[in-house]
Amino acid sequence: MGQVAWKGLFLSLFDYKTEKYVIAKNKKVGILYRVVQLSILAYLVGWVFVVKKGYQDTDTSLQSSVITKMKGVAFTNTSELGERLWDVADYVIPPQVGVVLRAQRATEQGEEVAALCDLFCDVCAAGVKTGRCLKDRDSFRRTCEILAWCPVEKRSKPKKPLLASAENFTVYIKNSIRFPKFKFSKVNVLATDNESYLKSCRYSTEHPYCPIFLLGNIVRWAGSDFQEMALEGGVIGIQIEWNCDLDKAPSECNPHYSFSRLDNKFSEKSISSGYNFRFAKYYRDAEGVDYRTLIKAYGIRFDVMVNGKAGKFNIIPTIINIGSGLALMGAGAFFCDLVLLYLIKKSNFYRGKKYEEVK
């Protein structure tokens, strides 16, 4: 018995199977087959080729360079700083990063200063202890002498922004991009010989190739109020998107801007709210005494982020996607065969017609 089974299995290796096409007059299965075919065809044409552009080779390795400049002049008159004229060199700290909107002069002169302390006092944050212990004025307590910049920094916060008029300052953002795979380059500045263009234009949907932005507009597009943000400072993200279809004219490859506030907008009581930093300006008088003006600045920081993708026709991804679509068509036919041969009432009849043994 076992030998007969093994013999039959061995002989079956030399059988040849060929496809047999049977036209089944079953409307339900026929409608199902056409629905599956149309669905696969709609997916292949609509999604793969039209939406996802499956006929294109793509390049996402975008190379980008960003240059930023600010322009604007403001005049202030405060009790701490007196009369002062602010230009780009004063309020962009460090260069090409952010703009100071609120500041206070914290310390002026570097000398020794006496501070109250206990016998085993900690190092004062304002300076370094000299090791000497002095008598405090009109008191029996003793104080540690420290070497520090005097007077020490004030802890009070200004109640209004120093540069409230900075809302009308302008920001110039020049972005040069290149897609190395296709050797395609472009810049977000209009190609023109008119030298006065950049002096008069402002970015808008009607002028997408004008890289001059009003500072107030940037903050508003990010969903914030300028005067409110100027009090505590903040971080604005400027996103530039380049999605280019290189099968079209180069003029169709345009930058798209989006603006968002990147720092978390906490309540006023939070120590994590806003954005601030300190910087100093040093000078020396005729007697050789060093002075400095320490400014704690509350400002807006700009982070410019660039990304994009370029696509161009290539025969290889086109053939691959067409082949994938044909494979899906075959899978649809296989599914309808399963329905016809195993899931309907007359499945035994159709199996007998489809599979036939010929000797």
CORDAPE-V974727 format. One record per residue. RES is the residue in three letters. PHI is phi in whole degrees, -180 to 180 (NA if undefined). PSI is psi in degrees with one decimal (* if undefined). Layout:
res=(RES	RES)
phi=(PHI	PHI)
psi=(PSI	PSI)
This chain:
res=(MET	GLY	GLN	VAL	ALA	TRP	LYS	GLY	LEU	PHE	LEU	SER	LEU	PHE	ASP	TYR	LYS	THR	GLU	LYS	TYR	VAL	ILE	ALA	LYS	ASN	LYS	LYS	VAL	GLY	ILE	LEU	TYR	ARG	VAL	VAL	GLN	LEU	SER	ILE	LEU	ALA	TYR	LEU	VAL	GLY	TRP	VAL	PHE	VAL	VAL	LYS	LYS	GLY	TYR	GLN	ASP	THR	ASP	THR	SER	LEU	GLN	SER	SER	VAL	ILE	THR	LYS	MET	LYS	GLY	VAL	ALA	PHE	THR	ASN	THR	SER	GLU	LEU	GLY	GLU	ARG	LEU	TRP	ASP	VAL	ALA	ASP	TYR	VAL	ILE	PRO	PRO	GLN	VAL	GLY	VAL	VAL	LEU	ARG	ALA	GLN	ARG	ALA	THR	GLU	GLN	GLY	GLU	GLU	VAL	ALA	ALA	LEU	CYS	ASP	LEU	PHE	CYS	ASP	VAL	CYS	ALA	ALA	GLY	VAL	LYS	THR	GLY	ARG	CYS	LEU	LYS	ASP	ARG	ASP	SER	PHE	ARG	ARG	THR	CYS	GLU	ILE	LEU	ALA	TRP	CYS	PRO	VAL	GLU	LYS	ARG	SER	LYS	PRO	LYS	LYS	PRO	LEU	LEU	ALA	SER	ALA	GLU	ASN	PHE	THR	VAL	TYR	ILE	LYS	ASN	SER	ILE	ARG	PHE	PRO	LYS	PHE	LYS	PHE	SER	LYS	VAL	ASN	VAL	LEU	ALA	THR	ASP	ASN	GLU	SER	TYR	LEU	LYS	SER	CYS	ARG	TYR	SER	THR	GLU	HIS	PRO	TYR	CYS	PRO	ILE	PHE	LEU	LEU	GLY	ASN	ILE	VAL	ARG	TRP	ALA	GLY	SER	ASP	PHE	GLN	GLU	MET	ALA	LEU	GLU	GLY	GLY	VAL	ILE	GLY	ILE	GLN	ILE	GLU	TRP	ASN	CYS	ASP	LEU	ASP	LYS	ALA	PRO	SER	GLU	CYS	ASN	PRO	HIS	TYR	SER	PHE	SER	ARG	LEU	ASP	ASN	LYS	PHE	SER	GLU	LYS	SER	ILE	SER	SER	GLY	TYR	ASN	PHE	ARG	PHE	ALA	LYS	TYR	TYR	ARG	ASP	ALA	GLU	GLY	VAL	ASP	TYR	ARG	THR	LEU	ILE	LYS	ALA	TYR	GLY	ILE	ARG	PHE	ASP	VAL	MET	VAL	ASN	GLY	LYS	ALA	GLY	LYS	PHE	ASN	ILE	ILE	PRO	THR	ILE	ILE	ASN	ILE	GLY	SER	GLY	LEU	ALA	LEU	MET	GLY	ALA	GLY	ALA	PHE	PHE	CYS	ASP	LEU	VAL	LEU	LEU	TYR	LEU	ILE	LYS	LYS	SER	ASN	PHE	TYR	ARG	GLY	LYS	LYS	TYR	GLU	GLU	VAL	LYS)
phi=(NA	-66	-66	-65	-65	-65	-66	-65	-65	-67	-68	-67	-65	-99	-76	-115	-109	-126	-74	-124	-92	-119	-88	-95	-83	-121	-65	-64	-68	-63	-65	-60	-64	-68	-64	-64	-61	-65	-65	-66	-65	-64	-63	-66	-78	-71	-84	-69	-95	-84	-77	-89	50	-67	-88	-108	-88	-119	-134	-110	-85	-70	-104	-141	-135	-126	-122	-123	-143	-120	-138	152	-128	-135	-118	-130	-142	-123	-69	-84	-106	70	-77	-150	-104	-109	-124	-58	-66	-92	-107	-100	-134	-69	-56	66	-119	-154	-128	-79	-115	-152	-149	-141	-82	-93	-137	-120	-124	-97	-148	-79	-141	-93	-133	-65	-159	-86	-63	-111	-75	-80	-65	-73	-67	-83	-173	-120	-68	-90	99	-93	-118	-114	-78	-80	-68	51	-155	-87	-79	-109	-128	-89	-86	-127	-99	-156	-78	-122	-72	-73	-64	-78	-96	-74	-107	-61	-91	-145	-68	-70	-109	-64	-77	-66	-58	-99	-68	-114	-120	-100	-123	-103	-123	-107	-128	-151	-103	-65	-63	-103	53	-112	-129	-161	-133	-88	-112	-61	-79	-147	-93	-78	-68	-86	-62	-70	-81	-114	-82	-137	-64	-161	-65	-80	-129	-70	-103	-101	-88	-100	-117	-77	-59	-63	-67	-60	-65	-67	-65	-82	86	-127	-95	-63	-64	-70	-69	-67	-70	-110	82	176	-124	-110	-97	-112	-100	-114	-107	-121	-112	-116	-97	-79	-77	-100	-67	-57	-68	-84	-92	-123	-78	-124	-104	-142	-128	-150	-91	-91	-79	-71	-89	-83	-73	-64	-79	-79	-78	-97	-80	76	-148	-149	-158	-119	-148	-128	-122	-107	-157	-133	-85	-65	-88	86	-86	-83	-126	-150	-110	-97	-118	-95	-107	-106	-146	-112	-103	-108	-113	-97	-119	-124	-148	175	-150	-124	-134	-149	-57	-147	-68	-66	-63	-65	-64	-61	-72	-65	-61	-64	-66	-65	-64	-66	-60	-63	-65	-66	-65	-63	-64	-67	-61	-61	-63	-67	-92	-135	-113	-101	-66	-94	-64	-64	-64	-70	-65	-65	-79	-81	-104	-136	-99	-119	-110)
psi=(-43.6	-37.3	-36.6	-40.9	-44.9	-35.8	-41.8	-39.2	-38.9	-43.0	-29.1	-18.7	-22.4	7.0	148.6	128.2	132.0	155.4	144.1	122.1	124.4	125.3	109.1	120.0	62.7	108.8	-37.4	-47.3	-36.0	-43.3	-41.8	-41.4	-42.0	-36.8	-42.6	-43.5	-46.9	-36.6	-44.6	-40.6	-41.6	-40.1	-44.2	-46.6	-50.8	-51.8	-52.6	-46.2	-38.2	-52.3	-54.2	-4.5	56.4	-6.6	0.1	148.7	142.7	156.5	116.6	2.1	67.0	131.7	129.7	147.7	136.1	130.5	129.0	145.2	149.3	151.5	142.3	144.7	137.2	149.9	132.4	154.4	98.4	163.1	-27.5	-42.0	-11.8	-158.2	129.9	139.5	127.5	125.5	-169.7	-39.6	-20.2	-39.1	-5.3	100.3	122.0	170.4	138.1	25.3	-57.2	-179.6	135.0	127.7	-16.9	133.4	158.0	143.4	117.0	-47.8	155.9	-51.5	142.6	107.9	-179.4	148.3	143.5	136.6	142.7	141.3	166.1	-178.4	-41.1	60.2	153.3	164.4	129.5	140.3	-19.6	-14.1	-162.5	135.5	140.7	-15.8	-6.9	144.8	122.4	159.0	136.3	152.0	133.6	40.2	153.7	-5.4	161.3	154.1	151.0	135.8	132.6	154.3	117.9	168.6	129.8	146.3	163.4	164.7	137.9	143.2	-8.4	150.5	137.7	149.0	-8.3	155.1	144.6	-44.8	66.3	-27.8	-3.3	-9.7	-26.5	5.7	158.2	148.4	124.8	121.1	107.3	122.4	117.1	130.8	159.0	134.1	103.8	-31.3	-37.9	0.8	45.6	129.9	151.7	162.0	153.1	19.4	135.3	131.9	100.0	153.3	-1.5	106.8	-22.1	-3.6	-49.8	-17.3	-22.8	-21.5	157.5	142.2	138.0	175.2	-25.6	-20.6	69.5	-16.4	21.5	112.1	19.8	118.9	138.8	133.9	-40.7	-37.3	-39.5	-46.1	-40.5	-41.1	-24.8	0.0	23.3	162.6	130.4	-50.7	-35.3	-41.7	-30.3	-22.8	-43.9	-10.4	177.1	178.5	125.6	129.3	127.5	109.6	126.5	118.9	131.1	100.0	104.8	128.1	101.3	-0.2	-13.6	-180.0	149.3	-25.7	-15.5	-8.1	100.8	149.7	146.0	127.2	144.3	148.3	138.7	154.5	122.0	-31.1	147.2	129.6	87.0	176.0	166.7	-24.2	-13.0	139.7	-9.0	4.2	150.2	-167.7	125.0	162.1	168.9	143.8	156.0	152.1	126.1	146.9	165.8	137.2	-177.6	-24.3	1.2	12.2	129.8	135.3	160.2	151.3	112.6	126.1	124.3	111.8	134.9	118.6	-173.6	127.4	136.3	126.6	112.0	120.7	133.2	131.5	168.5	176.5	141.4	144.7	146.9	146.4	137.2	134.4	-29.5	-55.2	-27.0	-47.8	-41.0	-44.2	-35.1	-42.8	-38.7	-37.6	-41.2	-36.4	-38.2	-35.9	-43.2	-38.5	-35.5	-40.9	-39.1	-39.8	-42.7	-33.3	-42.8	-42.5	-44.2	-40.6	-15.8	-17.0	-12.4	170.7	-39.0	30.9	-37.2	-38.9	-44.5	-33.5	-39.2	-32.0	-29.8	-41.9	120.4	132.7	126.2	127.1	*)
